[in-house]
Amino acid sequence: MTTQQYLQQIQHQQATGSPAPVPAPPRLY
């Protein structure tokens, strides 16, 4: 997928309160 789609997926998961299945930098938490 494209970077835009990747970011949109993360935003959607955060909005729904579901844990993101993709690894993210610890700095974001």
LUMPAPA-325853 format. One record per atom (N, C-alpha, C, O): residue number from 1; x, y, z; residue in three letters. Coordinates in steps of 0.001 Angstrom, whole numbers, plus 500000, padded with zeros to 6 digits. Example, Ala and Ser with C-alpha at 12.3 -4.5 7.8 and 13.67 -1.06 7.14 Angstrom:
1; 513190; 494310; 507800; Ala
1; 512300; 495500; 507800; Ala
1; 513200; 496700; 507800; Ala
1; 514236; 496681; 508465; Ala
2; 512850; 497750; 507080; Ser
2; 513670; 498940; 507140; Ser
2; 512900; 500030; 507870; Ser
2; 513409; 501138; 508039; Ser
% end
This chain:
1; 500846; 498799; 500000; Met
1; 500000; 500000; 500000; Met
1; 500878; 501246; 500000; Met
1; 502074; 501174; 500283; Met
2; 500289; 502362; 499687; Thr
2; 501046; 503609; 499663; Thr
2; 501195; 504155; 501075; Thr
2; 500504; 503714; 501993; Thr
3; 502086; 505103; 501243; Thr
3; 502291; 505709; 502564; Thr
3; 501014; 506386; 503044; Thr
3; 500689; 506345; 504230; Thr
4; 500293; 507006; 502118; Gln
4; 499054; 507694; 502485; Gln
4; 498035; 506704; 503032; Gln
4; 497390; 506964; 504048; Gln
5; 497893; 505572; 502356; Gln
5; 496951; 504555; 502807; Gln
5; 497389; 503994; 504164; Gln
5; 496565; 503706; 505031; Gln
6; 498697; 503849; 504321; Tyr
6; 499257; 503342; 505577; Tyr
6; 498886; 504258; 506740; Tyr
6; 498466; 503802; 507803; Tyr
7; 499050; 505552; 506513; Leu
7; 498740; 506524; 507560; Leu
7; 497243; 506571; 507827; Leu
7; 496823; 506692; 508978; Leu
8; 496437; 506479; 506782; Gln
8; 494988; 506516; 506955; Gln
8; 494520; 505304; 507759; Gln
8; 493606; 505409; 508577; Gln
9; 495152; 504155; 507519; Gln
9; 494781; 502947; 508250; Gln
9; 495079; 503112; 509735; Gln
9; 494273; 502735; 510585; Gln
10; 496236; 503674; 510035; Ile
10; 496608; 503899; 511434; Ile
10; 495640; 504878; 512089; Ile
10; 495196; 504657; 513216; Ile
11; 495317; 505947; 511393; Gln
11; 494407; 506951; 511944; Gln
11; 493037; 506331; 512208; Gln
11; 492404; 506626; 513221; Gln
12; 492584; 505479; 511301; His
12; 491282; 504829; 511466; His
12; 491298; 503915; 512688; His
12; 490337; 503882; 513457; His
13; 492384; 503179; 512862; Gln
13; 492481; 502249; 513985; Gln
13; 492554; 503021; 515303; Gln
13; 491996; 502586; 516311; Gln
14; 493232; 504147; 515295; Gln
14; 493317; 504949; 516508; Gln
14; 491951; 505549; 516841; Gln
14; 491582; 505670; 518009; Gln
15; 491204; 505923; 515795; Ala
15; 489894; 506533; 515990; Ala
15; 488902; 505516; 516546; Ala
15; 488014; 505869; 517323; Ala
16; 489052; 504260; 516148; Thr
16; 488129; 503227; 516599; Thr
16; 488602; 502610; 517918; Thr
16; 487884; 501819; 518530; Thr
17; 489805; 502971; 518350; Gly
17; 490318; 502470; 519614; Gly
17; 490936; 501094; 519479; Gly
17; 491254; 500457; 520483; Gly
18; 491111; 500622; 518246; Ser
18; 491711; 499303; 518049; Ser
18; 493240; 499437; 518031; Ser
18; 493771; 500417; 517509; Ser
19; 493935; 498467; 518592; Pro
19; 495397; 498511; 518583; Pro
19; 495939; 498366; 517171; Pro
19; 495480; 497512; 516413; Pro
20; 496904; 499187; 516817; Ala
20; 497481; 499112; 515475; Ala
20; 498355; 497874; 515360; Ala
20; 499228; 497666; 516202; Ala
21; 498149; 497050; 514347; Pro
21; 498932; 495827; 514170; Pro
21; 500316; 496104; 513588; Pro
21; 501117; 495186; 513412; Pro
22; 500594; 497369; 513291; Val
22; 501881; 497711; 512691; Val
22; 502805; 498291; 513753; Val
22; 502347; 499020; 514633; Val
23; 504088; 497984; 513688; Pro
23; 505037; 498514; 514670; Pro
23; 505196; 500018; 514506; Pro
23; 505278; 500523; 513386; Pro
24; 505238; 500723; 515615; Ala
24; 505417; 502177; 515575; Ala
24; 506556; 502566; 516512; Ala
24; 506788; 501884; 517510; Ala
25; 507263; 503640; 516213; Pro
25; 508353; 504101; 517075; Pro
25; 507836; 504393; 518480; Pro
25; 506809; 505055; 518626; Pro
26; 508511; 503923; 519500; Pro
26; 508084; 504140; 520890; Pro
26; 507918; 505625; 521223; Pro
26; 507190; 505980; 522150; Pro
27; 508586; 506477; 520471; Arg
27; 508519; 507912; 520738; Arg
27; 507096; 508441; 520547; Arg
27; 506720; 509452; 521139; Arg
28; 506304; 507746; 519712; Leu
28; 504945; 508218; 519437; Leu
28; 504022; 507938; 520608; Leu
28; 502952; 508537; 520713; Leu
29; 504426; 507033; 521491; Tyr
29; 503550; 506700; 522601; Tyr
29; 503886; 507553; 523812; Tyr
29; 503250; 507418; 524857; Tyr
% end
